[in-house]
Amino acid sequence: MEENKVESIKKDKTTTENLLQETIEKHQAELSAQKEYYTDALSASKKAEALAEARADNEARTELESHLREAEERETMLVQALEELRQTLSRKEQEVILNCINIVDLCLLICLK
């Protein structure tokens, strides 16, 4: 009778150990699958972040290039306007000089008469 109890306990122990081992292996497999899932998710997230940053950088670069082109166009227009003003001033100066010469000539004529 005692031997039957010992055998039964040994059998129960072996069964329990086997179930425990199966449970451990099952949970290890589940943990391994979860680890792989979350590792893949993290990798995909990092790739998406890198793409978003690249897209944002490209958009910022495009916007800056647009602002630069606009500034260059304004600079060109201002340079042209400045040159036109210089030419106008030069013509006005020449007109003033000619007017002064004419006035001096008139004054001389009046004085000489």
N, CA, C and O atoms as CSV, one atom per row, in Angstrom:
chain,resi,resn,atom,element,x,y,z
A,1,MET,N,N,0.821,-1.177,0.000
A,1,MET,CA,C,0.000,0.000,0.000
A,1,MET,C,C,0.879,1.260,0.000
A,1,MET,O,O,0.646,2.204,-0.755
A,2,GLU,N,N,1.873,1.241,0.854
A,2,GLU,CA,C,2.817,2.346,0.951
A,2,GLU,C,C,3.518,2.548,-0.380
A,2,GLU,O,O,3.730,3.681,-0.811
A,3,GLU,N,N,3.873,1.463,-1.024
A,3,GLU,CA,C,4.542,1.552,-2.309
A,3,GLU,C,C,3.642,2.189,-3.352
A,3,GLU,O,O,4.104,2.954,-4.199
A,4,ASN,N,N,2.365,1.875,-3.290
A,4,ASN,CA,C,1.401,2.470,-4.231
A,4,ASN,C,C,1.326,3.986,-4.052
A,4,ASN,O,O,1.252,4.743,-5.020
A,5,LYS,N,N,1.349,4.408,-2.769
A,5,LYS,CA,C,1.307,5.855,-2.495
A,5,LYS,C,C,2.558,6.530,-3.034
A,5,LYS,O,O,2.479,7.595,-3.645
A,6,VAL,N,N,3.709,5.913,-2.810
A,6,VAL,CA,C,4.967,6.475,-3.274
A,6,VAL,C,C,4.972,6.526,-4.805
A,6,VAL,O,O,5.376,7.521,-5.408
A,7,GLU,N,N,4.522,5.447,-5.407
A,7,GLU,CA,C,4.456,5.407,-6.871
A,7,GLU,C,C,3.485,6.464,-7.395
A,7,GLU,O,O,3.760,7.133,-8.391
A,8,SER,N,N,2.362,6.606,-6.722
A,8,SER,CA,C,1.361,7.595,-7.118
A,8,SER,C,C,1.927,9.015,-6.987
A,8,SER,O,O,1.722,9.862,-7.856
A,9,ILE,N,N,2.644,9.256,-5.878
A,9,ILE,CA,C,3.249,10.580,-5.656
A,9,ILE,C,C,4.316,10.837,-6.728
A,9,ILE,O,O,4.391,11.936,-7.278
A,10,LYS,N,N,5.142,9.821,-7.024
A,10,LYS,CA,C,6.163,9.974,-8.053
A,10,LYS,C,C,5.530,10.264,-9.412
A,10,LYS,O,O,6.005,11.108,-10.173
A,11,LYS,N,N,4.439,9.535,-9.697
A,11,LYS,CA,C,3.735,9.727,-10.956
A,11,LYS,C,C,3.151,11.136,-11.022
A,11,LYS,O,O,3.252,11.815,-12.044
A,12,ASP,N,N,2.528,11.573,-9.899
A,12,ASP,CA,C,1.965,12.936,-9.831
A,12,ASP,C,C,3.073,13.982,-9.989
A,12,ASP,O,O,2.896,14.995,-10.666
A,13,LYS,N,N,4.210,13.717,-9.356
A,13,LYS,CA,C,5.338,14.642,-9.440
A,13,LYS,C,C,5.822,14.743,-10.877
A,13,LYS,O,O,6.048,15.843,-11.382
A,14,THR,N,N,5.983,13.604,-11.538
A,14,THR,CA,C,6.439,13.585,-12.924
A,14,THR,C,C,5.434,14.305,-13.823
A,14,THR,O,O,5.819,15.087,-14.692
A,15,THR,N,N,4.155,14.038,-13.610
A,15,THR,CA,C,3.104,14.695,-14.390
A,15,THR,C,C,3.139,16.203,-14.161
A,15,THR,O,O,3.039,16.987,-15.105
A,16,THR,N,N,3.283,16.600,-12.900
A,16,THR,CA,C,3.350,18.028,-12.559
A,16,THR,C,C,4.570,18.670,-13.188
A,16,THR,O,O,4.478,19.763,-13.747
A,17,GLU,N,N,5.717,18.001,-13.101
A,17,GLU,CA,C,6.942,18.531,-13.704
A,17,GLU,C,C,6.787,18.673,-15.215
A,17,GLU,O,O,7.214,19.666,-15.803
A,18,ASN,N,N,6.171,17.667,-15.834
A,18,ASN,CA,C,5.945,17.729,-17.281
A,18,ASN,C,C,5.004,18.884,-17.643
A,18,ASN,O,O,5.255,19.630,-18.590
A,19,LEU,N,N,3.930,19.017,-16.884
A,19,LEU,CA,C,2.982,20.123,-17.129
A,19,LEU,C,C,3.670,21.471,-16.915
A,19,LEU,O,O,3.472,22.411,-17.686
A,20,LEU,N,N,4.487,21.552,-15.849
A,20,LEU,CA,C,5.218,22.779,-15.571
A,20,LEU,C,C,6.171,23.098,-16.723
A,20,LEU,O,O,6.249,24.245,-17.163
A,21,GLN,N,N,6.886,22.100,-17.209
A,21,GLN,CA,C,7.816,22.292,-18.318
A,21,GLN,C,C,7.062,22.730,-19.577
A,21,GLN,O,O,7.502,23.633,-20.289
A,22,GLU,N,N,5.930,22.087,-19.844
A,22,GLU,CA,C,5.122,22.462,-21.009
A,22,GLU,C,C,4.622,23.914,-20.882
A,22,GLU,O,O,4.628,24.673,-21.851
A,23,THR,N,N,4.196,24.272,-19.675
A,23,THR,CA,C,3.704,25.628,-19.426
A,23,THR,C,C,4.824,26.653,-19.624
A,23,THR,O,O,4.633,27.704,-20.235
A,24,ILE,N,N,6.001,26.311,-19.085
A,24,ILE,CA,C,7.171,27.203,-19.240
A,24,ILE,C,C,7.499,27.366,-20.721
A,24,ILE,O,O,7.691,28.488,-21.190
A,25,GLU,N,N,7.564,26.285,-21.445
A,25,GLU,CA,C,7.888,26.342,-22.872
A,25,GLU,C,C,6.831,27.132,-23.646
A,25,GLU,O,O,7.156,27.918,-24.537
A,26,LYS,N,N,5.551,26.910,-23.289
A,26,LYS,CA,C,4.454,27.630,-23.950
A,26,LYS,C,C,4.581,29.134,-23.707
A,26,LYS,O,O,4.452,29.941,-24.628
A,27,HIS,N,N,4.838,29.494,-22.437
A,27,HIS,CA,C,4.971,30.912,-22.112
A,27,HIS,C,C,6.231,31.530,-22.733
A,27,HIS,O,O,6.226,32.689,-23.147
A,28,GLN,N,N,7.301,30.740,-22.789
A,28,GLN,CA,C,8.517,31.243,-23.442
A,28,GLN,C,C,8.262,31.501,-24.927
A,28,GLN,O,O,8.737,32.489,-25.488
A,29,ALA,N,N,7.512,30.606,-25.550
A,29,ALA,CA,C,7.172,30.782,-26.968
A,29,ALA,C,C,6.296,32.027,-27.151
A,29,ALA,O,O,6.491,32.802,-28.087
A,30,GLU,N,N,5.331,32.205,-26.246
A,30,GLU,CA,C,4.461,33.394,-26.306
A,30,GLU,C,C,5.276,34.673,-26.110
A,30,GLU,O,O,5.100,35.650,-26.837
A,31,LEU,N,N,6.171,34.654,-25.117
A,31,LEU,CA,C,7.020,35.826,-24.862
A,31,LEU,C,C,7.925,36.118,-26.052
A,31,LEU,O,O,8.136,37.274,-26.420
A,32,SER,N,N,8.455,35.056,-26.647
A,32,SER,CA,C,9.305,35.226,-27.812
A,32,SER,C,C,8.511,35.849,-28.966
A,32,SER,O,O,9.005,36.747,-29.647
A,33,ALA,N,N,7.289,35.374,-29.180
A,33,ALA,CA,C,6.434,35.924,-30.241
A,33,ALA,C,C,6.088,37.389,-29.949
A,33,ALA,O,O,6.106,38.231,-30.847
A,34,GLN,N,N,5.773,37.684,-28.675
A,34,GLN,CA,C,5.470,39.072,-28.305
A,34,GLN,C,C,6.690,39.969,-28.497
A,34,GLN,O,O,6.577,41.096,-28.978
A,35,LYS,N,N,7.844,39.458,-28.118
A,35,LYS,CA,C,9.077,40.238,-28.280
A,35,LYS,C,C,9.303,40.545,-29.753
A,35,LYS,O,O,9.623,41.678,-30.112
A,36,GLU,N,N,9.138,39.547,-30.602
A,36,GLU,CA,C,9.327,39.748,-32.038
A,36,GLU,C,C,8.302,40.755,-32.575
A,36,GLU,O,O,8.641,41.622,-33.380
A,37,TYR,N,N,7.028,40.632,-32.118
A,37,TYR,CA,C,5.967,41.554,-32.558
A,37,TYR,C,C,6.320,43.001,-32.190
A,37,TYR,O,O,6.250,43.905,-33.023
A,38,TYR,N,N,6.701,43.196,-30.923
A,38,TYR,CA,C,6.993,44.561,-30.470
A,38,TYR,C,C,8.303,45.094,-31.059
A,38,TYR,O,O,8.440,46.295,-31.293
A,39,THR,N,N,9.257,44.202,-31.294
A,39,THR,CA,C,10.494,44.622,-31.958
A,39,THR,C,C,10.192,45.082,-33.379
A,39,THR,O,O,10.697,46.114,-33.821
A,40,ASP,N,N,9.370,44.319,-34.093
A,40,ASP,CA,C,8.966,44.707,-35.445
A,40,ASP,C,C,8.180,46.012,-35.423
A,40,ASP,O,O,8.379,46.873,-36.280
A,41,ALA,N,N,7.291,46.161,-34.450
A,41,ALA,CA,C,6.494,47.389,-34.333
A,41,ALA,C,C,7.404,48.585,-34.058
A,41,ALA,O,O,7.208,49.658,-34.628
A,42,LEU,N,N,8.386,48.405,-33.198
A,42,LEU,CA,C,9.335,49.490,-32.895
A,42,LEU,C,C,10.135,49.855,-34.140
A,42,LEU,O,O,10.342,51.033,-34.432
A,43,SER,N,N,10.578,48.844,-34.865
A,43,SER,CA,C,11.331,49.087,-36.091
A,43,SER,C,C,10.478,49.842,-37.109
A,43,SER,O,O,10.950,50.790,-37.737
A,44,ALA,N,N,9.230,49.425,-37.271
A,44,ALA,CA,C,8.326,50.114,-38.202
A,44,ALA,C,C,8.077,51.549,-37.749
A,44,ALA,O,O,8.002,52.463,-38.570
A,45,SER,N,N,7.951,51.738,-36.452
A,45,SER,CA,C,7.734,53.082,-35.908
A,45,SER,C,C,8.940,53.977,-36.168
A,45,SER,O,O,8.786,55.146,-36.523
A,46,LYS,N,N,10.142,53.426,-35.991
A,46,LYS,CA,C,11.361,54.202,-36.254
A,46,LYS,C,C,11.469,54.559,-37.735
A,46,LYS,O,O,11.878,55.669,-38.077
A,47,LYS,N,N,11.107,53.630,-38.607
A,47,LYS,CA,C,11.138,53.910,-40.040
A,47,LYS,C,C,10.129,55.012,-40.380
A,47,LYS,O,O,10.432,55.926,-41.147
A,48,ALA,N,N,8.939,54.917,-39.807
A,48,ALA,CA,C,7.909,55.933,-40.057
A,48,ALA,C,C,8.364,57.293,-39.546
A,48,ALA,O,O,8.134,58.312,-40.196
A,49,GLU,N,N,9.007,57.309,-38.388
A,49,GLU,CA,C,9.518,58.563,-37.835
A,49,GLU,C,C,10.584,59.161,-38.752
A,49,GLU,O,O,10.588,60.365,-39.012
A,50,ALA,N,N,11.483,58.312,-39.238
A,50,ALA,CA,C,12.532,58.793,-40.135
A,50,ALA,C,C,11.931,59.347,-41.426
A,50,ALA,O,O,12.377,60.380,-41.927
A,51,LEU,N,N,10.924,58.666,-41.961
A,51,LEU,CA,C,10.262,59.152,-43.176
A,51,LEU,C,C,9.564,60.479,-42.920
A,51,LEU,O,O,9.619,61.388,-43.749
A,52,ALA,N,N,8.903,60.589,-41.764
A,52,ALA,CA,C,8.208,61.835,-41.421
A,52,ALA,C,C,9.207,62.980,-41.268
A,52,ALA,O,O,8.948,64.097,-41.717
A,53,GLU,N,N,10.334,62.708,-40.642
A,53,GLU,CA,C,11.367,63.743,-40.485
A,53,GLU,C,C,11.928,64.153,-41.850
A,53,GLU,O,O,12.146,65.336,-42.113
A,54,ALA,N,N,12.157,63.164,-42.711
A,54,ALA,CA,C,12.675,63.474,-44.047
A,54,ALA,C,C,11.658,64.307,-44.823
A,54,ALA,O,O,12.020,65.265,-45.506
A,55,ARG,N,N,10.383,63.933,-44.713
A,55,ARG,CA,C,9.329,64.683,-45.400
A,55,ARG,C,C,9.268,66.113,-44.864
A,55,ARG,O,O,9.158,67.065,-45.637
A,56,ALA,N,N,9.339,66.262,-43.548
A,56,ALA,CA,C,9.312,67.598,-42.936
A,56,ALA,C,C,10.530,68.410,-43.365
A,56,ALA,O,O,10.418,69.605,-43.639
A,57,ASP,N,N,11.689,67.765,-43.424
A,57,ASP,CA,C,12.905,68.458,-43.872
A,57,ASP,C,C,12.761,68.917,-45.318
A,57,ASP,O,O,13.140,70.036,-45.662
A,58,ASN,N,N,12.212,68.047,-46.163
A,58,ASN,CA,C,12.023,68.404,-47.571
A,58,ASN,C,C,11.042,69.562,-47.718
A,58,ASN,O,O,11.262,70.474,-48.515
A,59,GLU,N,N,9.953,69.520,-46.941
A,59,GLU,CA,C,8.975,70.601,-47.001
A,59,GLU,C,C,9.597,71.912,-46.531
A,59,GLU,O,O,9.374,72.962,-47.133
A,60,ALA,N,N,10.372,71.848,-45.462
A,60,ALA,CA,C,11.028,73.052,-44.943
A,60,ALA,C,C,12.037,73.580,-45.965
A,60,ALA,O,O,12.122,74.787,-46.190
A,61,ARG,N,N,12.796,72.678,-46.579
A,61,ARG,CA,C,13.778,73.082,-47.592
A,61,ARG,C,C,13.069,73.731,-48.778
A,61,ARG,O,O,13.513,74.764,-49.280
A,62,THR,N,N,11.969,73.128,-49.224
A,62,THR,CA,C,11.214,73.681,-50.346
A,62,THR,C,C,10.685,75.068,-50.005
A,62,THR,O,O,10.746,75.982,-50.826
A,63,GLU,N,N,10.169,75.219,-48.797
A,63,GLU,CA,C,9.651,76.526,-48.376
A,63,GLU,C,C,10.775,77.561,-48.309
A,63,GLU,O,O,10.602,78.697,-48.749
A,64,LEU,N,N,11.917,77.171,-47.762
A,64,LEU,CA,C,13.053,78.091,-47.688
A,64,LEU,C,C,13.548,78.472,-49.084
A,64,LEU,O,O,13.877,79.631,-49.335
A,65,GLU,N,N,13.599,77.502,-49.979
A,65,GLU,CA,C,14.024,77.793,-51.351
A,65,GLU,C,C,13.049,78.765,-52.014
A,65,GLU,O,O,13.460,79.653,-52.762
A,66,SER,N,N,11.763,78.593,-51.738
A,66,SER,CA,C,10.753,79.500,-52.280
A,66,SER,C,C,10.951,80.916,-51.739
A,66,SER,O,O,10.902,81.887,-52.494
A,67,HIS,N,N,11.173,81.027,-50.429
A,67,HIS,CA,C,11.421,82.340,-49.825
A,67,HIS,C,C,12.693,82.971,-50.403
A,67,HIS,O,O,12.746,84.179,-50.634
A,68,LEU,N,N,13.702,82.149,-50.631
A,68,LEU,CA,C,14.955,82.646,-51.191
A,68,LEU,C,C,14.737,83.178,-52.610
A,68,LEU,O,O,15.232,84.247,-52.965
A,69,ARG,N,N,13.984,82.413,-53.420
A,69,ARG,CA,C,13.692,82.874,-54.781
A,69,ARG,C,C,12.924,84.198,-54.748
A,69,ARG,O,O,13.217,85.114,-55.516
A,70,GLU,N,N,11.941,84.285,-53.852
A,70,GLU,CA,C,11.168,85.523,-53.738
A,70,GLU,C,C,12.078,86.688,-53.323
A,70,GLU,O,O,11.966,87.790,-53.860
A,71,ALA,N,N,12.964,86.440,-52.382
A,71,ALA,CA,C,13.889,87.487,-51.930
A,71,ALA,C,C,14.815,87.903,-53.072
A,71,ALA,O,O,15.091,89.090,-53.245
A,72,GLU,N,N,15.294,86.938,-53.847
A,72,GLU,CA,C,16.155,87.255,-54.983
A,72,GLU,C,C,15.402,88.072,-56.030
A,72,GLU,O,O,15.959,89.000,-56.617
A,73,GLU,N,N,14.134,87.728,-56.264
A,73,GLU,CA,C,13.321,88.487,-57.210
A,73,GLU,C,C,13.119,89.922,-56.717
A,73,GLU,O,O,13.217,90.872,-57.494
A,74,ARG,N,N,12.836,90.072,-55.417
A,74,ARG,CA,C,12.686,91.420,-54.850
A,74,ARG,C,C,13.995,92.201,-54.958
A,74,ARG,O,O,13.995,93.392,-55.267
A,75,GLU,N,N,15.111,91.513,-54.700
A,75,GLU,CA,C,16.413,92.175,-54.804
A,75,GLU,C,C,16.645,92.658,-56.236
A,75,GLU,O,O,17.098,93.783,-56.445
A,76,THR,N,N,16.338,91.820,-57.210
A,76,THR,CA,C,16.506,92.200,-58.615
A,76,THR,C,C,15.638,93.410,-58.949
A,76,THR,O,O,16.091,94.340,-59.617
A,77,MET,N,N,14.391,93.394,-58.483
A,77,MET,CA,C,13.498,94.524,-58.734
A,77,MET,C,C,14.028,95.797,-58.074
A,77,MET,O,O,13.966,96.874,-58.667
A,78,LEU,N,N,14.542,95.679,-56.865
A,78,LEU,CA,C,15.079,96.844,-56.172
A,78,LEU,C,C,16.325,97.389,-56.869
A,78,LEU,O,O,16.508,98.602,-56.963
A,79,VAL,N,N,17.177,96.489,-57.357
A,79,VAL,CA,C,18.378,96.915,-58.083
A,79,VAL,C,C,17.966,97.655,-59.356
A,79,VAL,O,O,18.547,98.684,-59.700
A,80,GLN,N,N,16.957,97.122,-60.051
A,80,GLN,CA,C,16.481,97.785,-61.269
A,80,GLN,C,C,15.896,99.157,-60.940
A,80,GLN,O,O,16.169,100.134,-61.637
A,81,ALA,N,N,15.091,99.229,-59.876
A,81,ALA,CA,C,14.496,100.505,-59.479
A,81,ALA,C,C,15.583,101.502,-59.095
A,81,ALA,O,O,15.494,102.681,-59.438
A,82,LEU,N,N,16.597,101.038,-58.391
A,82,LEU,CA,C,17.703,101.911,-58.002
A,82,LEU,C,C,18.437,102.442,-59.236
A,82,LEU,O,O,18.779,103.623,-59.299
A,83,GLU,N,N,18.673,101.578,-60.203
A,83,GLU,CA,C,19.349,102.007,-61.430
A,83,GLU,C,C,18.495,103.030,-62.176
A,83,GLU,O,O,19.017,104.018,-62.692
A,84,GLU,N,N,17.198,102.798,-62.231
A,84,GLU,CA,C,16.300,103.764,-62.882
A,84,GLU,C,C,16.334,105.106,-62.152
A,84,GLU,O,O,16.342,106.159,-62.789
A,85,LEU,N,N,16.354,105.069,-60.820
A,85,LEU,CA,C,16.436,106.309,-60.041
A,85,LEU,C,C,17.757,107.034,-60.295
A,85,LEU,O,O,17.787,108.261,-60.386
A,86,ARG,N,N,18.838,106.281,-60.407
A,86,ARG,CA,C,20.142,106.892,-60.701
A,86,ARG,C,C,20.118,107.575,-62.068
A,86,ARG,O,O,20.611,108.690,-62.234
A,87,GLN,N,N,19.532,106.878,-63.038
A,87,GLN,CA,C,19.462,107.460,-64.376
A,87,GLN,C,C,18.593,108.717,-64.378
A,87,GLN,O,O,18.935,109.719,-65.008
A,88,THR,N,N,17.475,108.653,-63.672
A,88,THR,CA,C,16.597,109.825,-63.571
A,88,THR,C,C,17.324,110.969,-62.893
A,88,THR,O,O,17.249,112.110,-63.348
A,89,LEU,N,N,18.029,110.675,-61.809
A,89,LEU,CA,C,18.789,111.710,-61.093
A,89,LEU,C,C,19.865,112.306,-61.997
A,89,LEU,O,O,20.082,113.518,-61.999
A,90,SER,N,N,20.522,111.464,-62.748
A,90,SER,CA,C,21.568,111.936,-63.649
A,90,SER,C,C,20.966,112.870,-64.704
A,90,SER,O,O,21.539,113.917,-65.007
A,91,ARG,N,N,19.813,112.492,-65.261
A,91,ARG,CA,C,19.140,113.362,-66.243
A,91,ARG,C,C,18.728,114.684,-65.611
A,91,ARG,O,O,18.885,115.750,-66.206
A,92,LYS,N,N,18.194,114.595,-64.385
A,92,LYS,CA,C,17.769,115.818,-63.683
A,92,LYS,C,C,18.974,116.716,-63.390
A,92,LYS,O,O,18.891,117.938,-63.518
A,93,GLU,N,N,20.088,116.104,-62.999
A,93,GLU,CA,C,21.302,116.882,-62.743
A,93,GLU,C,C,21.753,117.589,-64.019
A,93,GLU,O,O,22.123,118.762,-63.998
A,94,GLN,N,N,21.716,116.854,-65.126
A,94,GLN,CA,C,22.111,117.445,-66.409
A,94,GLN,C,C,21.173,118.599,-66.783
A,94,GLN,O,O,21.615,119.632,-67.285
A,95,GLU,N,N,19.863,118.405,-66.529
A,95,GLU,CA,C,18.903,119.470,-66.818
A,95,GLU,C,C,19.193,120.701,-65.971
A,95,GLU,O,O,19.153,121.827,-66.467
A,96,VAL,N,N,19.488,120.482,-64.680
A,96,VAL,CA,C,19.788,121.594,-63.777
A,96,VAL,C,C,21.048,122.319,-64.259
A,96,VAL,O,O,21.091,123.549,-64.294
A,97,ILE,N,N,22.052,121.556,-64.623
A,97,ILE,CA,C,23.309,122.166,-65.099
A,97,ILE,C,C,23.034,122.990,-66.357
A,97,ILE,O,O,23.511,124.119,-66.476
A,98,LEU,N,N,22.270,122.433,-67.292
A,98,LEU,CA,C,21.949,123.167,-68.519
A,98,LEU,C,C,21.142,124.423,-68.203
A,98,LEU,O,O,21.366,125.479,-68.794
A,99,ASN,N,N,20.206,124.299,-67.271
A,99,ASN,CA,C,19.416,125.464,-66.868
A,99,ASN,C,C,20.317,126.528,-66.249
A,99,ASN,O,O,20.163,127.720,-66.517
A,100,CYS,N,N,21.251,126.091,-65.426
A,100,CYS,CA,C,22.189,127.045,-64.804
A,100,CYS,C,C,23.036,127.723,-65.869
A,100,CYS,O,O,23.262,128.931,-65.812
A,101,ILE,N,N,23.504,126.948,-66.839
A,101,ILE,CA,C,24.306,127.513,-67.924
A,101,ILE,C,C,23.472,128.528,-68.700
A,101,ILE,O,O,23.953,129.609,-69.037
A,102,ASN,N,N,22.235,128.178,-68.978
A,102,ASN,CA,C,21.351,129.106,-69.699
A,102,ASN,C,C,21.124,130.376,-68.892
A,102,ASN,O,O,21.108,131.474,-69.447
A,103,ILE,N,N,20.950,130.229,-67.594
A,103,ILE,CA,C,20.741,131.410,-66.738
A,103,ILE,C,C,21.992,132.267,-66.734
A,103,ILE,O,O,21.911,133.492,-66.827
A,104,VAL,N,N,23.147,131.632,-66.626
A,104,VAL,CA,C,24.411,132.376,-66.635
A,104,VAL,C,C,24.571,133.092,-67.976
A,104,VAL,O,O,24.969,134.257,-68.011
A,105,ASP,N,N,24.267,132.414,-69.065
A,105,ASP,CA,C,24.342,133.010,-70.402
A,105,ASP,C,C,23.412,134.207,-70.488
A,105,ASP,O,O,23.790,135.248,-71.024
A,106,LEU,N,N,22.207,134.071,-69.970
A,106,LEU,CA,C,21.250,135.173,-69.988
A,106,LEU,C,C,21.756,136.344,-69.165
A,106,LEU,O,O,21.661,137.501,-69.574
A,107,CYS,N,N,22.292,136.023,-68.005
A,107,CYS,CA,C,22.822,137.070,-67.122
A,107,CYS,C,C,23.968,137.799,-67.831
A,107,CYS,O,O,24.063,139.024,-67.763
A,108,LEU,N,N,24.819,137.056,-68.497
A,108,LEU,CA,C,25.941,137.664,-69.228
A,108,LEU,C,C,25.435,138.549,-70.351
A,108,LEU,O,O,25.944,139.649,-70.568
A,109,LEU,N,N,24.448,138.068,-71.049
A,109,LEU,CA,C,23.887,138.863,-72.138
A,109,LEU,C,C,23.281,140.161,-71.625
A,109,LEU,O,O,23.440,141.225,-72.224
A,110,ILE,N,N,22.578,140.044,-70.494
A,110,ILE,CA,C,21.951,141.210,-69.913
A,110,ILE,C,C,23.033,142.190,-69.423
A,110,ILE,O,O,22.935,143.401,-69.622
A,111,CYS,N,N,24.034,141.643,-68.798
A,111,CYS,CA,C,25.122,142.488,-68.263
A,111,CYS,C,C,25.908,143.140,-69.384
A,111,CYS,O,O,26.378,144.266,-69.218
A,112,LEU,N,N,26.068,142.483,-70.506
A,112,LEU,CA,C,26.878,142.998,-71.605
A,112,LEU,C,C,26.118,144.034,-72.439
A,112,LEU,O,O,26.754,144.742,-73.220
A,113,LYS,N,N,24.893,144.152,-72.327
A,113,LYS,CA,C,24.118,145.090,-73.115
A,113,LYS,C,C,24.134,146.417,-72.520
A,113,LYS,O,O,23.525,147.342,-73.059
